[in-house]
Amino acid sequence: MYGREQRVLLRHYLERGLSKAEVARELGVSRRTVDHWLATGQFDRELDKAVVQYASRPAVACKIDAFRPIIDTRLAEFPKLTTTRLFDEIRAVGYEGGYTQVKEYVREVRPAPAPTPLCASRRRQATKRKSTLPSFACHGASATRCWSCWAIRG
């Protein structure tokens, strides 16, 4: 947003008879900006204390919109279905969009579950510190422990 000083200078330069290009050069803005200010009458308005309010953008139709019901039904039947598989299935039906739109929509519909630690009971033990002397002071008597948990699936 441009301040009162620039609007006053704009009016001053125009009253002196400068061209739009010269006014733009003097103010350090684009010539199109000067055209916009003149077309909308912004140099006549008091904009110093007005709060800027932007309107929300209208929703834009995406290529995936027509295929959302298919993705929803497939995920309802098979919740662990991969996004790549869903992409291939809707591609076969006629989807012409990209993989990223499918990936983002699947993330909205099926958020990733929160990771659960494998060994929650050992979490408290893993954060405790045990102070030992350096190995050269104990002649190699110090040791370290590993508190990590491993789940073996078979």
N, C-alpha and C positions, 0 to 999 in steps of 0.2 A: 504494500500500500504506500502511496506517495503522499508526502506531507503537504502542509499548507504552503511552505516556501516554494515548492515546485509549481504548484498551481498559480501562485502569484507571479512567479517568473514566466510561466506559460502565457498568462494574460499580458504581462509587460512586453514580452518578445513579439506577440502577435500585434499589439498596438503599435510597436515600432515598425512593423511591416516586414518582419523576417518570414521567410518561407518555412513550411513545415519541416523540411529537411534540416534547415539551419537551426530551428528551435530544438529539434531532436538531438542534434549534435551538441548544442549548448547545454541541454539538460542531461545528456548522457543516457538517453533512452532510444528505443527504436522509433523509426518514423511511423510505424503502424500503431505504436502506443500513443503518439500524439494524435493520430487520426481517430483512435478510439476515444481519447479524452474529449476531442472536439465533437464527435458524433453523439456521445452520451451526455455531453454537457457537464463533465466531471469538474471542470475548473470553476464552475459556478456554484457547486454544492459545497456545503460544509461537511467534510468527511473526517475531521480531526477527532471528534468525540464519538462518532458512530461505531458501534460494534460490528465487526465483519461477521456476516452469517452466510454460510454456504448452504445451498440446497443439496439434499442427497441425490445421488445419481440414480436414474431409473435403472431397473434391472435389465440386464442384457441377456437375450436368449443364447444358450450354449448348445453346441451340437449334441451334448450328452443328455439334454433334457428329455428327449423322446425315449431314451433307453433307461432312464432311472427306474421305472417299474420293473423292468426285466432284472436289473441288478438287485433290486430289493427282494424280489421273489426268490432269486437264486441264493442270496445270502440268508434268507429265512430258512430255505431248505438245507443248505450246506454252509454253516457259519464259518468254516475254516477254508473255504474256497479262496484260492489265491487271486490276486488282482490280475495277474497275467492271464489266467484261465478265463476270468470274466471278460477281459479285454478281447480275447480271441473269440469268445462266444458272441458278444455283441457286434464284433467285426463281421462275423459270418451272417448276422441278421441285417447288416447294412450300415453300421456306424462308420462314419468317415473321419471322426475326430482323432485326437492324439491320445497316447497312453496317460499323459499327465492329468488330463481331466478325469479320467476313470480313476486313477490313483487317488486324487484329491477327494473325489466323491466317496470312494470306499472308505477313506480315512474318516470322513464325516459320519458315515452311516455305521461303520464298525471301528470304533476307536480301539487302540491297542490297550490290552489289559495292563494294569500296573504290575511291574515285576515284583515277585515275592522272593525273598531270600531263601535259599535252600536250607540253611541252618540258622533259624532265628534264635534258637536257644543258645547258640555259641556266640551270638553277636556281642553280648556283654563281655565275654572273655576275650574276644578279639581286640577290644579297645583298651584293655588293661595293659599297662606297661610294666615291664620288669627291667629294673636297671641292673646291668651287669658291668663288671669291670672290662676294660678293653682286653683283647686276647693276649697282648704282649705282657700285661700285668699279671694275668693268671696262668701264664705259660700254656695257652691253648685250651684252657678249661671252660671258656665261655661258649655258649651255643645259641642258636636262634631257633625259634619255633614257627611253624607255618600254621595259621588258623583257618586256612581256606577249606571249603567243603566241596566235595565232589560227589555228584550223583551219577551212579552207574546204571544205565538203562540196559536191560537185557531181554 
